[in-house]
Amino acid sequence: MAKSDPVEQLRTLNEVLARTGASAPDRAEHARRALDFFSQEQDSGLIEVSLGDCANRLARLHFGAAEESELAFAHWHVPSVENFSPLWIRQAIVAEMKKLAGRRAALLLVTGLREAVCPDGAYWTKKRQQQYDRVRGWIDELACAWATRGSQLQVVVL
């Protein structure tokens, strides 16, 4: 699996958020222009873009303040740890799902999973792919188990 470029991940996220139906089309265009600028600045070495920090700002651009949005949004940036245990992931996902409770439409964004499984300088191996798939499964199962009955939940993992 190739290393992820944060600006490209943000471009993908921008398109996903634009298609949720809770965002105005002009907001996606504004974000595209900002991401083009960040890409140029990152290429020239003037700026370092962090997916974890920028994802929340991008969501706020699309949906506005949490109180006024029709779509509930929660973001979990996976920290780098030695071992992924089901209890550790359960605690983090449940905390994020509680933020989405009671809303008819919700989006759970998970970032940094790939980087947590395969840190910089390491190779993507079959064992790491299995670990990534296992953690993705845990995230999906927990999100479904904690989703409000009758709600439309989208889980996006970048």
C-alpha positions in Angstrom: 0.0 0.0 0.0 1.5 3.4 -1.0 2.2 6.1 1.5 -0.7 8.5 1.9 -0.5 12.2 1.0 -2.5 14.3 3.4 -3.6 16.8 0.8 -4.9 14.0 -1.5 -6.7 12.5 1.4 -8.3 15.8 2.2 -9.3 16.1 -1.5 -11.0 12.8 -1.2 -12.7 13.8 2.0 -13.8 17.1 0.5 -15.6 15.1 -2.3 -17.2 12.8 0.2 -18.4 15.6 2.3 -19.7 17.5 -0.7 -21.9 14.5 -1.6 -23.5 14.1 1.8 -26.4 16.4 0.9 -25.8 18.6 3.9 -23.2 20.8 2.2 -23.6 23.6 -0.3 -21.8 23.1 -3.7 -19.9 26.4 -3.4 -18.3 25.2 -0.2 -16.7 22.2 -1.9 -15.3 24.6 -4.6 -13.8 26.8 -1.9 -12.2 23.8 -0.3 -10.8 22.6 -3.6 -9.1 26.0 -4.1 -7.7 26.0 -0.6 -6.4 22.4 -1.1 -4.7 23.4 -4.4 -2.9 26.2 -2.5 -1.9 23.8 0.3 -0.6 21.3 -2.3 1.6 24.0 -3.9 2.9 25.1 -0.5 3.6 21.5 0.6 5.4 20.8 -2.6 7.7 23.8 -2.1 8.3 22.8 1.5 6.8 25.9 3.0 4.0 24.1 4.9 3.3 20.7 6.4 -0.4 19.6 6.2 -1.8 17.4 8.9 -4.8 15.3 8.0 -5.9 15.1 11.7 -6.0 18.8 12.1 -7.4 19.8 8.7 -10.2 17.2 8.6 -12.2 18.9 11.4 -11.8 22.3 9.7 -13.0 20.9 6.4 -16.0 19.3 8.0 -16.8 22.6 9.7 -16.5 24.4 6.3 -19.0 22.0 4.8 -21.5 21.6 7.6 -21.1 24.8 9.7 -21.4 24.7 13.5 -22.4 21.4 15.0 -25.6 22.9 16.5 -26.9 24.2 13.1 -26.0 21.2 11.0 -28.5 18.5 9.9 -25.7 16.0 9.7 -23.9 15.0 12.9 -20.1 14.7 12.5 -17.5 13.0 14.7 -13.8 12.6 13.9 -11.3 10.1 15.5 -7.7 10.5 14.6 -6.0 7.2 15.5 -2.9 7.8 17.6 0.3 5.7 16.9 0.4 2.9 19.5 2.3 -0.3 19.8 -0.7 -2.6 19.9 -4.3 -2.3 18.8 -6.5 -4.0 21.3 -10.3 -4.3 20.9 -10.9 -2.6 24.3 -8.8 0.4 23.4 -10.6 0.8 20.0 -14.0 0.2 21.6 -13.4 3.0 24.1 -12.4 5.5 21.3 -15.2 4.5 18.9 -17.9 4.5 21.6 -16.8 8.0 22.7 -17.2 9.2 19.1 -20.5 7.4 18.6 -22.0 9.1 21.7 -21.4 12.4 20.0 -23.6 11.2 17.1 -26.4 9.7 19.3 -29.9 10.8 18.6 -29.2 12.3 15.1 -31.0 10.9 12.0 -27.9 11.4 9.7 -24.3 11.1 10.9 -20.8 10.7 9.6 -18.0 9.1 11.5 -14.5 10.0 10.1 -11.5 7.9 11.1 -8.1 9.2 10.1 -4.6 8.0 10.7 -5.3 4.3 10.8 -2.9 3.4 8.1 -0.1 5.5 9.6 -0.8 3.9 13.1 -0.6 0.4 11.6 2.5 1.2 9.4 4.6 4.1 10.8 7.0 6.1 8.7 10.0 4.1 7.6 8.2 0.7 7.9 7.0 -1.5 5.1 3.5 -2.5 4.4 3.4 -6.3 4.9 0.8 -9.0 4.8 0.8 -9.0 8.6 0.2 -5.2 8.7 -2.6 -5.6 6.1 -4.2 -8.3 8.3 -4.0 -6.0 11.3 -5.4 -3.1 9.3 -8.3 -5.3 8.1 -9.0 -6.5 11.7 -9.1 -3.0 13.1 -11.3 -1.8 10.2 -13.7 -4.7 11.1 -13.8 -3.6 14.8 -14.5 -0.1 13.8 -17.4 -1.1 11.5 -18.9 -3.5 14.0 -18.8 -1.0 16.9 -20.2 1.9 14.7 -23.1 -0.3 13.7 -23.7 -1.5 17.2 -23.8 2.0 18.6 -25.6 3.8 15.8 -29.0 5.2 16.7 -31.8 2.9 15.4 -33.2 4.2 12.1 -30.3 6.6 11.5 -28.2 6.9 8.4 -24.6 6.5 9.4 -21.6 6.8 7.1 -18.2 5.6 8.3 -15.3 7.0 6.3 -11.7 5.7 7.0 -8.9 7.7 5.5 
